[in-house]
Structure formats: C-alpha cells, structure tokens
Amino acid sequence: MTQDGAAAAAAHIASLDEPRRSQMQHLHEVITAAIPDASIRLFEYGGTLIGYGPYAYSNSKGPTGEWFAVGLASRKSYVSLFSMGNRDGGYLVEAVHDRFPGTAIGRSCLNIKDPSTVPDDAVRDLVIETWDQYRHGQPARPSR
C-alpha cells in the first residue's frame, strides 16, 4: 500500500457524509485487510473511486493506461464495489452475485444500496480472488 494512496483514500472517505462515511470506511478496512500488499490510488470514474492494485492495462492495439484490480466508490444512492476478476469466461461479480444480497450488478461491479447487508466474508473472498489474478499485472487475455 502506498502511503500517499492510503492517505488520499482516508481523506476521501473522511470527506463523505454519514452514514456513507462509516459504510465506506468499513468496506475499505475489509478490502485492505484482505489484500494488504495492493497499492491504493484514487481514480476519477463517474466521481472519485478508490482503486486497489493499480496496473498498466492494454488492449489489442497496445498499452492504454492505468486501471485497478478492485475499486470502491460512493455513488449518489449506492456504493459500487468493482472487481476486474474473471471466472469461467465471465466477470467474477456475475459468478458470485448470489453472495451479495440486495445488490445489482454491472459488468464488473456490484451496486450496493445497503452495505450492512453484505457479508464481510463475501467481500473478502471477492477481492482476494481478484487480487490473485492481478497481483502481477493484467492477466493474459484468452485468444479468440
């Protein structure tokens, strides 16, 4: 974890109103305890997003930029938990959605209206599986 990234994440969380501040702080603590060796960096993606495990990504045309393995963002009416992980040819969040009651999914994120309903062990397992795939950078893409 980079000190600057951790300090920036803490400042961002502290800037939020309650109850979102406590919800984000709790999820942040679960994530950082599960993947303590992941660096932290803030990203702007529809608002401020805390990215864990930033990596250089590329597409079929070559290097493109920097992204994150796991992300956490406070949105207007929910918290988004992002995972770039994959399982069985699809996004990991789609495979584990049943462990996150009361949430909606996007392609690579869970939108959580009430974070208190989400079990810590489900968050922990999701971020560990994601980080295992991204610890050494973007995984190789399957050939088409």
Secondary structure, DSSP 8 states (H G I E B T S, - for coil): --HHHHHHHHHHHHTS-TTHHHHHHHHHHHHHHHSTTS-EEEEESSSEEEEEEEEEEEETTEEEEEEEEEEEEE-SSSEEEEE--EETTEEHHHHHGGGSTTEEE-SSEEEES-GGGS-HHHHHHHHHHHHHHHTTSS------
